[in-house]
Amino acid sequence: MFLLREFVQNILLVEGKKEDILLKYPNFKDEIDFFVQNDPTSKLKYLDWEMKVLSSGKALEQEIADVVKLFDKFQSQLQKKDINQYSVDDFTTLRDDLFTLRDKQSKKKEKVEKRYQLENKPNSEIVYDSDNYQIILIKNKEASVHFGAGTKWCVTMKQETYFEQYDANNVILFFIFSKQLDKSSPNYKIACSVQRDENNKVLIQEYWNSKDKQINKTVSKVIGSEFGDIDSTIKQIAVQQPKSILAKLKSGEATEEEIVQIYEAYKNHQNEKERQAVLQLVAKSKNIPVEVLSQLAKDKNSDVRYYVARNPSTPVEVLSQLAEDENSDVRYYVARNPSTPVEVLSQLAVDKNSDVREQAKFNLKQRSV
């Protein structure tokens, strides 16, 4: 009884913090849920800072969550040991410092040339060309890595999955190249990210120089007399560009055929981070075929199986299989899944892991009310 009471009290404490943040940021429910699920402390100590960065438009949730996870791990090696000492404008510098610490620990001495080496052909299109500027529509990650080389834009990091996150959030990217400025100028390359709604209507259009500094307020002066033409060209093309399959996956619009197509394309992908990121989106999809869910339930990566365990569409036979998974986080979300049958919950109520046991008991108790 003591463990159950302590467990319930911890849930109430976390939910209280979550509700406070929801009151401050009512339009970010899904993002807040993401941060809660990926919290490295289980006490949401970083949630307020994460939301400040997210609401500023500096980065998307996966990049912010990665930084927080690394900060929690390496904070003793940083000069500032309280994350709240870092302003929104410090985010890129903090990210780069933490990535350096991570790579040193794992003994990865990645060369710049290797980082930007292309495995596939860049998919891009020149959509504007004048005596002063050229604009390239970025259509895949290889194009982002290639044309964004030498910048601090997160979408150019080939080994990370930030491009995929922007793509899944229905963001279109344009890179603007100056034909007049020297390559050393921070304005030689300017990125324009266009956030679109579910109907591809432009919601937010933002500009960043090569140092990853947002220049929305000054971009018209930086570009000069052509800014009106450039801005309208970008808006027009952004509306016309169809959604990617990743964007359809995240919004729940992907058909079974598209889900199978992207699963087959990524199930054996060489870049493990990309493979995991895409398969997690597949595993969360409400239209996912049962046969794909069954295959993902056997995936080598526990994070992929974890999302199968969370999906309310996962059939009973697959949940029963995952209830015996070696990873306790997977079993925990089977115990939490509203589709898990009582007999499986009863099995998990005597699991060797205390969190799994208490969650299963809590779920059983909720159903009996």
C-alpha positions as semicolon CSV with decimal commas, in nm:
position;residue;x (nm);y (nm);z (nm)
1;M;0,000;0,000;0,000
2;F;0,288;0,236;0,077
3;L;0,439;0,190;-0,270
4;L;0,104;0,246;-0,436
5;R;0,041;0,560;-0,229
6;E;0,390;0,692;-0,309
7;F;0,338;0,608;-0,676
8;V;0,004;0,792;-0,689
9;Q;0,152;1,094;-0,505
10;N;0,436;1,112;-0,758
11;I;0,186;1,099;-1,044
12;L;-0,016;1,382;-0,888
13;L;0,299;1,594;-0,839
14;V;0,409;1,548;-1,199
15;E;0,057;1,607;-1,328
16;G;0,038;1,926;-1,120
17;K;0,354;2,065;-1,280
18;K;0,227;1,960;-1,620
19;E;-0,107;2,135;-1,565
20;D;0,071;2,457;-1,458
21;I;0,272;2,455;-1,779
22;L;-0,040;2,380;-1,985
23;L;-0,204;2,691;-1,839
24;K;0,095;2,899;-1,956
25;Y;0,118;2,732;-2,298
26;P;-0,233;2,605;-2,385
27;N;-0,153;2,561;-2,756
28;F;0,136;2,320;-2,699
29;K;-0,035;2,015;-2,544
30;D;0,131;1,756;-2,771
31;E;0,474;1,912;-2,726
32;I;0,433;1,924;-2,347
33;D;0,334;1,556;-2,349
34;F;0,648;1,482;-2,552
35;F;0,872;1,661;-2,300
36;V;0,701;1,484;-2,009
37;Q;0,754;1,145;-2,173
38;N;1,120;1,221;-2,245
39;D;1,204;1,387;-1,913
40;P;1,541;1,253;-1,785
41;T;1,456;1,325;-1,419
42;S;1,093;1,206;-1,394
43;K;1,030;1,528;-1,197
44;L;0,991;1,770;-1,491
45;K;1,262;2,002;-1,358
46;Y;1,347;2,120;-1,710
47;L;0,994;2,155;-1,848
48;D;0,959;2,532;-1,801
49;W;1,294;2,599;-1,973
50;E;1,206;2,360;-2,255
51;M;0,882;2,545;-2,319
52;K;1,056;2,883;-2,320
53;V;1,289;2,761;-2,594
54;L;1,011;2,590;-2,790
55;S;0,772;2,887;-2,776
56;S;1,051;3,119;-2,893
57;G;1,080;2,922;-3,217
58;K;1,450;2,858;-3,161
59;A;1,417;2,480;-3,199
60;L;1,167;2,197;-3,222
61;E;1,091;1,953;-2,944
62;Q;1,329;1,668;-3,038
63;E;1,633;1,896;-3,052
64;I;1,535;2,059;-2,721
65;A;1,480;1,719;-2,556
66;D;1,821;1,600;-2,680
67;V;1,989;1,908;-2,531
68;V;1,811;1,861;-2,197
69;K;1,907;1,493;-2,182
70;L;2,273;1,578;-2,247
71;F;2,264;1,870;-2,004
72;D;2,134;1,643;-1,730
73;K;2,422;1,406;-1,803
74;F;2,706;1,657;-1,847
75;Q;2,603;1,957;-1,635
76;S;2,891;1,898;-1,390
77;Q;3,134;1,966;-1,677
78;L;2,973;2,295;-1,775
79;Q;3,057;2,636;-1,635
80;K;2,687;2,712;-1,575
81;K;2,527;2,420;-1,393
82;D;2,171;2,552;-1,379
83;I;1,990;2,527;-1,712
84;N;1,793;2,842;-1,631
85;Q;2,118;3,037;-1,657
86;Y;2,104;2,976;-2,032
87;S;1,883;3,213;-2,225
88;V;1,697;3,122;-2,541
89;D;1,971;3,293;-2,743
90;D;2,229;3,065;-2,574
91;F;2,057;2,751;-2,703
92;T;2,272;2,689;-3,011
93;T;2,597;2,741;-2,819
94;L;2,480;2,511;-2,538
95;R;2,377;2,249;-2,793
96;D;2,715;2,255;-2,966
97;D;2,904;2,239;-2,634
98;L;2,700;1,940;-2,521
99;F;2,742;1,761;-2,853
100;T;3,118;1,812;-2,820
101;L;3,115;1,656;-2,472
102;R;2,902;1,368;-2,598
103;D;3,131;1,298;-2,892
104;K;3,441;1,314;-2,675
105;Q;3,295;1,062;-2,435
106;S;3,206;0,822;-2,716
107;K;3,544;0,891;-2,882
108;K;3,382;1,010;-3,201
109;K;3,622;1,237;-3,384
110;E;3,401;1,318;-3,676
111;K;3,562;1,524;-3,952
112;V;3,361;1,798;-4,120
113;E;3,419;1,645;-4,464
114;K;3,279;1,311;-4,348
115;R;2,989;1,478;-4,174
116;Y;2,871;1,631;-4,499
117;Q;2,954;1,338;-4,724
118;L;2,647;1,243;-4,928
119;E;2,515;0,888;-4,949
120;N;2,224;0,974;-5,177
121;K;2,157;1,240;-5,435
122;P;2,031;1,575;-5,301
123;N;1,675;1,651;-5,405
124;S;1,632;2,026;-5,450
125;E;1,499;2,288;-5,688
126;I;1,610;2,639;-5,777
127;V;1,295;2,848;-5,735
128;Y;1,439;3,200;-5,763
129;D;1,744;3,328;-5,949
130;S;1,853;3,688;-6,000
131;D;2,177;3,885;-6,025
132;N;2,189;3,908;-5,646
133;Y;2,024;3,596;-5,503
134;Q;1,950;3,232;-5,568
135;I;1,692;3,040;-5,364
136;I;1,692;2,662;-5,338
137;L;1,390;2,463;-5,221
138;I;1,519;2,181;-5,001
139;K;1,336;1,855;-5,068
140;N;1,534;1,599;-4,871
141;K;1,794;1,564;-4,597
142;E;2,083;1,512;-4,837
143;A;2,009;1,849;-4,998
144;S;1,991;2,015;-4,654
145;V;2,327;1,867;-4,553
146;H;2,490;1,953;-4,886
147;F;2,366;2,308;-4,939
148;G;2,379;2,397;-4,569
149;A;2,742;2,291;-4,522
150;G;2,941;2,533;-4,306
151;T;2,638;2,671;-4,119
152;K;2,518;2,602;-3,764
153;W;2,170;2,495;-3,874
154;C;2,060;2,180;-3,694
155;V;1,894;2,046;-4,011
156;T;2,242;2,004;-4,167
157;M;2,355;1,750;-3,904
158;K;2,353;1,425;-4,096
159;Q;2,386;1,195;-3,797
160;E;2,101;1,364;-3,607
161;T;1,729;1,353;-3,684
162;Y;1,639;1,723;-3,672
163;F;1,566;1,744;-4,043
164;E;1,319;1,457;-4,004
165;Q;1,147;1,639;-3,719
166;Y;1,102;1,956;-3,924
167;D;0,979;1,743;-4,214
168;A;0,731;1,560;-3,990
169;N;0,602;1,896;-3,858
170;N;0,513;2,001;-4,216
171;V;0,791;2,260;-4,234
172;I;0,931;2,357;-4,576
173;L;1,292;2,480;-4,598
174;F;1,443;2,729;-4,841
175;F;1,813;2,828;-4,852
176;I;1,889;3,177;-4,984
177;F;2,236;3,237;-5,130
178;S;2,380;3,582;-5,183
179;K;2,581;3,628;-5,504
180;Q;2,735;3,950;-5,376
181;L;2,852;3,871;-5,022
182;D;3,171;3,691;-4,932
183;K;3,129;3,332;-4,808
184;S;3,261;3,435;-4,467
185;S;2,961;3,665;-4,411
186;P;2,690;3,522;-4,179
187;N;2,436;3,645;-4,436
188;Y;2,596;3,466;-4,731
189;K;2,354;3,181;-4,658
190;I;2,011;3,245;-4,506
191;A;1,763;2,969;-4,420
192;C;1,390;3,027;-4,436
193;S;1,169;2,780;-4,251
194;V;0,798;2,786;-4,332
195;Q;0,565;2,621;-4,082
196;R;0,241;2,512;-4,247
197;D;-0,093;2,401;-4,103
198;E;-0,278;2,079;-4,189
199;N;-0,401;2,238;-4,514
200;N;-0,052;2,368;-4,606
201;K;-0,147;2,726;-4,526
202;V;0,154;2,930;-4,409
203;L;0,150;2,983;-4,032
204;I;0,500;3,106;-3,951
205;Q;0,781;3,215;-4,181
206;E;1,120;3,258;-4,013
207;Y;1,468;3,354;-4,132
208;W;1,805;3,246;-3,988
209;N;2,160;3,349;-4,082
210;S;2,441;3,094;-4,112
211;K;2,526;3,134;-3,741
212;D;2,171;3,015;-3,659
213;K;2,068;3,359;-3,538
214;Q;1,706;3,447;-3,608
215;I;1,690;3,761;-3,824
216;N;1,315;3,803;-3,879
217;K;1,323;4,169;-3,776
218;T;1,621;4,262;-3,994
219;V;1,594;4,026;-4,291
220;S;1,428;4,285;-4,516
221;K;1,724;4,520;-4,462
222;V;1,975;4,237;-4,504
223;I;1,827;4,126;-4,837
224;G;1,734;4,471;-4,959
225;S;1,501;4,572;-5,240
226;E;1,438;4,215;-5,357
227;F;1,297;4,102;-5,024
228;G;0,934;4,153;-5,129
229;D;0,976;3,932;-5,436
230;I;1,173;3,669;-5,242
231;D;0,924;3,660;-4,954
232;S;0,620;3,626;-5,181
233;T;0,793;3,359;-5,394
234;I;0,863;3,151;-5,084
235;K;0,505;3,184;-4,957
236;Q;0,358;3,085;-5,294
237;I;0,577;2,777;-5,335
238;A;0,534;2,668;-4,973
239;V;0,156;2,652;-5,017
240;Q;0,192;2,445;-5,334
241;Q;0,439;2,187;-5,199
242;P;0,264;1,861;-5,105
243;K;0,307;1,711;-4,760
244;S;0,578;1,455;-4,711
245;I;0,491;1,105;-4,590
246;L;0,651;1,190;-4,255
247;A;0,418;1,489;-4,218
248;K;0,121;1,269;-4,310
249;L;0,234;1,011;-4,055
250;K;0,248;1,263;-3,773
251;S;-0,089;1,419;-3,861
252;G;-0,255;1,078;-3,897
253;E;-0,326;1,124;-4,268
254;A;-0,092;0,855;-4,401
255;T;-0,272;0,568;-4,574
256;E;-0,197;0,204;-4,496
257;E;-0,016;0,183;-4,830
258;E;0,205;0,483;-4,743
259;I;0,277;0,342;-4,396
260;V;0,385;0,010;-4,544
261;Q;0,595;0,195;-4,803
262;I;0,788;0,400;-4,548
263;Y;0,823;0,103;-4,311
264;E;0,983;-0,103;-4,587
265;A;1,212;0,187;-4,678
266;Y;1,338;0,243;-4,322
267;K;1,324;-0,094;-4,143
268;N;1,685;-0,170;-4,243
269;H;1,809;0,190;-4,281
270;Q;2,185;0,229;-4,222
271;N;2,154;0,538;-4,003
272;E;2,014;0,393;-3,679
273;K;1,894;0,731;-3,546
274;E;1,697;0,799;-3,863
275;R;1,560;0,445;-3,863
276;Q;1,440;0,478;-3,505
277;A;1,291;0,825;-3,556
278;V;1,086;0,717;-3,859
279;L;0,980;0,380;-3,717
280;Q;0,863;0,552;-3,398
281;L;0,635;0,771;-3,611
282;V;0,512;0,461;-3,790
283;A;0,447;0,283;-3,459
284;K;0,236;0,576;-3,332
285;S;0,020;0,598;-3,645
286;K;-0,351;0,532;-3,598
287;N;-0,382;0,380;-3,949
288;I;-0,096;0,134;-3,910
289;P;-0,174;-0,216;-4,042
290;V;-0,169;-0,494;-3,784
291;E;0,104;-0,681;-3,972
292;V;0,336;-0,379;-3,946
293;L;0,260;-0,340;-3,574
294;S;0,343;-0,708;-3,528
295;Q;0,678;-0,662;-3,700
296;L;0,761;-0,347;-3,501
297;A;0,682;-0,532;-3,178
298;K;0,985;-0,751;-3,260
299;D;1,214;-0,461;-3,353
300;K;1,568;-0,468;-3,212
301;N;1,528;-0,120;-3,065
302;S;1,332;-0,094;-2,742
303;D;1,220;0,266;-2,817
304;V;1,036;0,140;-3,126
305;R;0,869;-0,140;-2,926
306;Y;0,788;0,120;-2,659
307;Y;0,573;0,316;-2,907
308;V;0,397;-0,001;-3,019
309;A;0,315;-0,068;-2,652
310;R;0,165;0,283;-2,621
311;N;-0,050;0,268;-2,935
312;P;-0,420;0,213;-2,841
313;S;-0,461;0,043;-3,182
314;T;-0,217;-0,234;-3,093
315;P;-0,410;-0,563;-3,091
316;V;-0,439;-0,779;-2,779
317;E;-0,212;-1,052;-2,911
318;V;0,071;-0,803;-2,969
319;L;0,021;-0,642;-2,626
320;S;0,033;-0,987;-2,469
321;Q;0,364;-1,047;-2,646
322;L;0,506;-0,712;-2,531
323;A;0,395;-0,781;-2,174
324;E;0,688;-1,024;-2,165
325;D;0,937;-0,782;-2,324
326;E;1,283;-0,770;-2,164
327;N;1,265;-0,390;-2,140
328;S;1,070;-0,263;-1,837
329;D;0,970;0,063;-2,013
330;V;0,794;-0,141;-2,281
331;R;0,611;-0,348;-2,019
332;Y;0,524;-0,028;-1,830
333;Y;0,340;0,113;-2,132
334;V;0,162;-0,216;-2,191
335;A;0,041;-0,178;-1,832
336;R;-0,070;0,177;-1,911
337;N;-0,233;0,105;-2,250
338;P;-0,615;0,138;-2,235
339;S;-0,644;-0,156;-2,476
340;T;-0,454;-0,400;-2,255
341;P;-0,695;-0,671;-2,133
342;V;-0,749;-0,739;-1,763
343;E;-0,577;-1,077;-1,775
344;V;-0,257;-0,918;-1,908
345;L;-0,277;-0,639;-1,649
346;S;-0,312;-0,905;-1,379
347;Q;0,002;-1,068;-1,510
348;L;0,190;-0,736;-1,501
349;A;0,063;-0,662;-1,149
350;V;0,318;-0,918;-1,025
351;D;0,598;-0,805;-1,259
352;K;0,954;-0,800;-1,125
353;N;0,971;-0,423;-1,187
354;S;0,795;-0,210;-0,923
355;D;0,693;0,068;-1,166
356;V;0,532;-0,188;-1,397
357;R;0,353;-0,355;-1,105
358;E;0,215;-0,028;-0,967
359;Q;0,104;0,099;-1,308
360;A;-0,078;-0,227;-1,377
361;K;-0,248;-0,209;-1,034
362;F;-0,338;0,154;-1,096
363;N;-0,489;0,067;-1,436
364;L;-0,684;-0,221;-1,284
365;K;-0,811;0,004;-1,005
366;Q;-0,920;0,273;-1,253
367;R;-1,120;0,018;-1,449
368;S;-1,297;-0,105;-1,140
369;V;-1,418;0,244;-1,047
